[in-house]
Amino acid sequence: MESSQDVFATENLIPPRKDAGSQKLSVLEKVGYSLGDLAANLVFQTLVTWIAYYYLNIYGLKPEHASALTLIVGLVAAFAFNPIMGAIADRTRTRWGKFRPWILWTAVPLGVVSLLAFKTPEFSYQGKIIYAVVTYALLLLLYAANNLPYSALSGVITGNMKERNSIGAYRFVAVMFAQFFVQVFMYNFIIKAGGGTSIEAKAIGISKVMTVLAIIGTVMLIICFLTTRERVIPKPEQKSSLKEDLSDLFKNRPWIIMLVVTTLIFITLAMKGGSYVYYFENYVDKGELSAFLEPFKKFLPTFENDTSLGLGVFNGGGILVGLVGIMISQWFANKYGKRNSFMASLFISTLFIIFFYFFPPKSIGMIFGAQVLHGFFYGISTPILWTMIADVADFSEWKNNRRATAIIFSAMMVGLKAGLSIGSSLVSWILGKYNYDATSTTGQTETAIHGTKMLISIYPAIPFLIAVALLFFYQIDKKKEMQIEADLRQRRNS
């Protein structure tokens, strides 16, 4: 009778190896794995960057309704969909493994629903609210069913900590490519595809853009499924109930800390990412921006106006420099440990967020410079966050002699969804509190303009600083990483 490991080897493109702890992964597998996050982030980065703007400025919801929708549906998704999905994935048994099948099964449905969620139907206002609730909930449900098993897969591709750091770097280069497209080009593509800047034109434009992204994402998820393999396989005799898994979870202090840290980080990302478009539309001086962008207009002539070009260059500069941070993050993680590297890079990146509060509208050079430096230091932290979750799964196995990878990774998904929901909701809610008027054709009040500045400076800096403080209590430092890896390798090989 074939063992599960033999089955995985014969049906996959990746050759078998016996020792999961010392497994060296091929470039093919690392690239194939990274395509899964590239696909998922075409959806996720759109939610982070555009969901508040879409519901307020294109779909036509009132600020209080947009805020309530993203908060309530998002929190239900975070605290219901993700833990349930984690428990299901850990108990999935197929010849393809526990987690890979979910990448395949959800590829097409996720693409279809991501398209439907950004369509603007000709319904009554109440009908549009119902349609938004249903499609947003389905999108978050399918995202959980796809991305939670995908994330958990990184914990079972290999037990080698350095190889995990390596696939984390590959993965987040792919994430940055998705982020680059969404934050640099998407606003301009929406205007081009829709044929103008009116609300109706933007509604047509975003629907067309999401159709293309849905097709590309579906193909990438299928490639991810075909090119990866699960190697860290629980002992056949390991059986645990959901009650035991949850008990292990809530006794796991590193897991609790990473849950809170992840939530705080994605609150900041959603808050500032969803506010940049308002910052450029309402705060940045248009004349100074146009003069600053003059050299870029020669190389990027396809952008429709200075606002779309300025937003693209601003986001693009931070992302490209962030790629450099991602590429060197593995060196910092290996030398100083994940926790210390993560804390330092996150703290320094926060300082550059705070600086935005002090920049006047005409200080275009300083605005763009601070974004570049923020991108570099935040880039270092990006892959480390996810590999720390894989370490938490190892810590749980090391401590309890039972492995429940997906439910551990539900911390990341719960935190991601909760942070996205709270951050996006705060954008709409804070704009409403500062009297922002999405229908105004004569410009915003001074109060509303000040609110857009606060949304990319002081408010998003607060969650990052709290996260840095919490990491002082995270106990898996470099010494503990090495001990856990050595002990688990000995157990698995025996």
Secondary structure, 3 states (H helix, E strand, C coil): CCCHHHHHHHCCCCCCCCCCCCCCCCHHHHHHHHHHHHHHHHHHHHHHHHHHHHHHHHCCCCHHHHHHHHHHHHHHHHHHHHHHHHHHHHCCCCCCCCCHHHHHHCHHHHHHHHHHCCCCCCCCHHHHHHHHHHHHHHHHHHHHHHHHHHHHHCCCCCCCHHHHHHHHHHHHHHHHHHHHHHHHHHHHHHHHHHCCCCHHHHHHHHHHHHHHHHHHHHHHHHHHHHHCCCCCCCCCCCCCCHHHHHHHHHCCHHHHHHHHHHHHHHHHHHHHHCCHHHHHHHCCCHHHHHHHCHHHHHHCCCCCCHHHHHHHHHHHHHHHHHHHHHHHHHHHHHHHCHHHHHHHHHHHHHHHHHHHHHCCCCCHHHHHHHHHHHHHHHHHHHHHHHHHHHHHHHHHHHHHCCCCHHHHHHHHHHHHHHHHHHHHHHHHHHHHHCCCCCCCCCCCCHHHHHHHHHHCCHHHHHHHHHHHHHHHHCCCCHHHHHHHHHHHHHHHHC
